[in-house]
Amino acid sequence: MQSPTPLPGSTPVDDPEVQRLAARWEEIVGMFTGGDPGIRDALAKMYASEPGMRDDHGLDAELMGYVADAQAVARDGV
């Protein structure tokens, strides 16, 4: 049975569905931070330095890396 949501390692980060989800992620983070780059940076630092916070929200390091890679493709075409 295939997962309805792309998973790290199972779907390339340049896949259109992954790109759609990465864009939605960006949209949600933007709404949460009010578009403030300082708040966005603080949020990123918190998740990087406090794995417990990240894990409490189901955001393990593998998923965070996968999303970052997908966002890099959208941003930089890499």
C-alpha positions as CSV (number, residue, x, y, z in Angstrom):
1,M,0.0,0.0,0.0
2,Q,1.4,3.4,-1.0
3,S,1.4,6.2,1.5
4,P,-0.9,9.1,0.5
5,T,1.8,11.5,1.5
6,P,5.3,11.5,0.0
7,L,7.9,10.2,2.4
8,P,11.6,11.0,2.7
9,G,13.5,8.6,0.5
10,S,10.4,7.3,-1.4
11,T,9.6,10.3,-3.6
12,P,12.1,12.7,-5.3
13,V,12.1,16.2,-3.9
14,D,11.4,17.6,-7.4
15,D,8.2,15.5,-7.7
16,P,5.3,17.9,-8.3
17,E,3.3,16.6,-5.3
18,V,6.4,17.1,-3.0
19,Q,6.8,20.6,-4.4
20,R,3.1,21.4,-3.8
21,L,3.5,20.2,-0.2
22,A,6.8,22.1,0.3
23,A,5.0,25.3,-1.0
24,R,2.2,24.7,1.5
25,W,4.7,24.2,4.3
26,E,6.2,27.6,3.4
27,E,2.7,29.2,3.4
28,I,1.9,27.8,6.8
29,V,5.2,28.9,8.3
30,G,4.7,32.3,6.8
31,M,1.2,32.6,8.4
32,F,2.6,31.4,11.8
33,T,5.5,33.9,11.7
34,G,3.5,36.7,10.2
35,G,6.2,36.9,7.5
36,D,8.7,38.2,10.0
37,P,12.2,36.8,9.1
38,G,13.4,37.2,12.7
39,I,10.6,35.0,14.0
40,R,11.2,32.5,11.1
41,D,14.9,32.3,12.0
42,A,14.1,31.9,15.7
43,L,11.7,29.1,14.9
44,A,14.3,27.3,12.7
45,K,16.9,27.7,15.4
46,M,14.5,26.3,18.0
47,Y,13.8,23.2,15.9
48,A,17.5,22.7,15.2
49,S,18.6,23.1,18.8
50,E,15.7,21.5,20.6
51,P,15.1,18.0,19.1
52,G,12.4,17.4,21.7
53,M,10.3,20.3,20.4
54,R,10.8,19.0,16.8
55,D,9.9,15.4,17.8
56,D,6.8,16.5,19.7
57,H,5.5,17.9,16.5
58,G,6.4,14.8,14.4
59,L,9.2,16.7,12.6
60,D,12.2,14.4,12.8
61,A,15.5,15.3,11.3
62,E,15.0,13.2,8.2
63,L,11.7,14.9,7.4
64,M,13.1,18.4,8.1
65,G,16.0,17.6,5.7
66,Y,13.6,16.3,3.1
67,V,11.5,19.5,3.3
68,A,14.6,21.7,3.2
69,D,15.8,19.9,0.1
70,A,12.4,20.3,-1.6
71,Q,12.3,24.0,-0.7
72,A,15.8,24.4,-2.2
73,V,14.6,22.9,-5.5
74,A,11.7,25.3,-5.5
75,R,13.9,28.3,-4.6
76,D,17.1,27.6,-6.4
77,G,16.1,25.0,-9.0
78,V,18.8,22.7,-7.5
